[in-house]
Amino acid sequence: MKRYHLFQVLTVILVSCSGVMKMTKKAVTYEQAGMYHEASEYYMNALNIKSTHMDASMGLKRTGQLVLDVYLADFFKVHTSKDFRTAVYSYIKANDWRERIARYNLSLNIPNYYLTYYNEDLDIYLGKLYEEAQSSLDKEEFYSAKNTLSEIIRLNPNYKDAKELKSFAHLEPIYRNGNKALDARKYRKAYYLFQQTSSYKDSGELLVHALEEAQFPIALMPFENGSTTLNAHKAFQAQFIQTFTQNKNPFIVVTDRTHIQTILAEQELGISGMVDGQTAAQAGDLLGVKGLLTGTVVSVDVERNEVSPTRRKGWERYYVSKKVVIKGKEVSIPEAKYKKVFYNSYYGRNAVNVTVEYKLISTETGEILVNNLINKKYDHEVAYCGYDGKHSNLFQGNWDSKNAVSSIDSRVSNRSKIKRLLKANRNLGSISDMKTMALKAVCTAAVNEINSYNPEED
């Protein structure tokens, strides 16, 4: 074992050395051809395999400096021609190359006067960019100003008041659009815009104002039960309120239901699923809401099939000892035999089908703003087998008599199906749980539809 481990280690070392030598050889070839950038890349590949390889390190030092010198020559050329933008980015390119080589613990040389030239060019270029940004802001070309200021900050994060001006260029157009939305009575749109500028100018106050105007308070009227299931409407209404609470829509506000029925009763105003315009308007005035939400459980259909057994015929495998002669010697080997047995298969299925109807009615016009008939069905079934004997020896099949051979005697040799049935789930989902899931599903669908209602849309 030790020898094998040593062999693996030596193999890894040899493969590694082979890769380093291959990369270094290619690098030397490119270097001799004067292709210094390509040579540098292969030297770096070699050092990525083995960081201490001396030839690759020395080669990268040579070729890396030659590449850097070319970059610096390009920089000096555009510097002397006063192409300040190109000069700035040419120097950055050269410096990036130096920093890349530095990752291999190698230092390349940039004479100090190049840095002096770069700083001169950078100051001039940043000044021009700053003037462009201010001009764009004067013209209210905020997007252009924002891009120009972003470039300034990338080159010098602390340049004058560039950060403040960029913030202004970003926030001011959003703030103005928010005010336009307010003027157009598009309060929801204004709310979302002022959310983006909450700490800018008076955005905080405008945000609160937009939300107050955008909110659509609704009252949940007592739901009705059109099904034969006792108190189904109460469960529906409780789930409805819980779903609304979890959705946290800032615009749809469900009023406190505590005194709704008391107020309506005091005013002798009975409201059910049938609401006319006059009744809705009266309720709106009394409750201070813009909408009434009525709901009806139309039906709760239950299909219940309890788990029941069915007796099945099968075969159980067992082994007997059999004497055989192998190479002149008598030995005992196990021989499979099969006996006829009974086992049970079980099947059960429960299903729940819930249908509800809701209506959101305007207290101003009496019209139905949103309504739908929603149906959800949940079902669950179990199918499995049970056997008192050893499961691994049970086979499916058929037979006529336990004690006599018959022409219909047969055995299924493939055990995949019986194995699956013996291990299958045996717990049938309860009707109660499926009712809860179905109610939750219909409430979620209804709440999503109501949340999507926007009275500000044309």
WOSUL-V607889 format. One record per pair of residues at least 4 apart in sequence whose C-alpha atoms are under 6 Angstrom apart, sorted by sequence separation. I is the first residue (numbers start at 1). GAP is how many residues later the second one is. If there is no record, write none. Layout:
BEGIN
I:GAP ; I:GAP
END
This chain:
BEGIN
14:4 ; 21:4 ; 31:4 ; 47:4 ; 60:4 ; 86:4 ; 92:4 ; 102:4 ; 118:4 ; 122:4 ; 126:4 ; 137:4 ; 142:4 ; 152:4 ; 153:4 ; 168:4 ; 182:4 ; 194:4 ; 203:4 ; 206:4 ; 210:4 ; 211:4 ; 259:4 ; 261:4 ; 264:4 ; 265:4 ; 283:4 ; 284:4 ; 325:4 ; 362:4 ; 415:4 ; 420:4 ; 434:4 ; 443:4 ; 447:4 ; 30:5 ; 31:5 ; 78:5 ; 102:5 ; 136:5 ; 137:5 ; 181:5 ; 182:5 ; 198:5 ; 264:5 ; 284:5 ; 325:5 ; 361:5 ; 362:5 ; 198:6 ; 324:6 ; 361:6 ; 324:7 ; 361:7 ; 31:8 ; 79:8 ; 182:8 ; 225:8 ; 323:8 ; 360:8 ; 361:8 ; 30:9 ; 78:9 ; 136:9 ; 181:9 ; 194:9 ; 224:9 ; 323:9 ; 360:9 ; 399:9 ; 98:10 ; 223:10 ; 322:10 ; 360:10 ; 399:10 ; 321:11 ; 322:11 ; 359:11 ; 398:11 ; 27:12 ; 75:12 ; 133:12 ; 178:12 ; 321:12 ; 322:12 ; 359:12 ; 398:12 ; 43:13 ; 149:13 ; 194:13 ; 321:13 ; 358:13 ; 397:13 ; 320:14 ; 358:14 ; 397:14 ; 27:15 ; 75:15 ; 133:15 ; 178:15 ; 319:15 ; 320:15 ; 357:15 ; 397:15 ; 27:16 ; 75:16 ; 191:16 ; 319:16 ; 357:16 ; 396:16 ; 43:17 ; 149:17 ; 319:17 ; 356:17 ; 318:18 ; 319:18 ; 356:18 ; 23:19 ; 24:19 ; 191:19 ; 318:19 ; 355:19 ; 40:20 ; 146:20 ; 191:20 ; 317:20 ; 355:20 ; 273:21 ; 317:21 ; 354:21 ; 316:22 ; 354:22 ; 23:23 ; 40:23 ; 71:23 ; 146:23 ; 187:23 ; 315:23 ; 316:23 ; 353:23 ; 40:24 ; 315:24 ; 353:24 ; 315:25 ; 352:25 ; 20:26 ; 68:26 ; 188:26 ; 315:26 ; 352:26 ; 36:27 ; 142:27 ; 187:27 ; 314:27 ; 351:27 ; 314:28 ; 351:28 ; 313:29 ; 350:29 ; 37:30 ; 312:30 ; 350:30 ; 312:31 ; 349:31 ; 24:32 ; 312:32 ; 349:32 ; 311:33 ; 348:33 ; 88:34 ; 310:34 ; 348:34 ; 216:35 ; 217:35 ; 219:35 ; 309:35 ; 310:35 ; 347:35 ; 215:36 ; 216:36 ; 217:36 ; 218:36 ; 219:36 ; 309:36 ; 347:36 ; 385:36 ; 84:37 ; 215:37 ; 217:37 ; 309:37 ; 346:37 ; 384:37 ; 385:37 ; 308:38 ; 346:38 ; 384:38 ; 308:39 ; 345:39 ; 346:39 ; 307:40 ; 345:40 ; 384:40 ; 84:41 ; 307:41 ; 344:41 ; 306:42 ; 344:42 ; 65:43 ; 305:43 ; 305:44 ; 343:44 ; 305:45 ; 304:46 ; 382:46 ; 303:47 ; 303:48 ; 302:49 ; 380:49 ; 302:50 ; 301:51 ; 301:52 ; 300:53 ; 300:54 ; 299:55 ; 299:56 ; 298:57 ; 298:58 ; 297:59 ; 296:60 ; 296:61 ; 295:62 ; 340:62 ; 376:62 ; 295:63 ; 233:64 ; 294:64 ; 294:65 ; 293:66 ; 293:67 ; 292:68 ; 292:69 ; 291:70 ; 218:71 ; 223:71 ; 225:71 ; 226:71 ; 227:71 ; 291:71 ; 217:72 ; 218:72 ; 221:72 ; 223:72 ; 224:72 ; 225:72 ; 226:72 ; 227:72 ; 291:72 ; 217:73 ; 218:73 ; 219:73 ; 220:73 ; 221:73 ; 223:73 ; 290:73 ; 218:74 ; 317:76 ; 316:77 ; 316:78 ; 284:79 ; 315:79 ; 315:80 ; 314:81 ; 281:82 ; 314:82 ; 280:83 ; 281:83 ; 314:83 ; 314:84 ; 313:85 ; 280:86 ; 277:89 ; 240:203
END
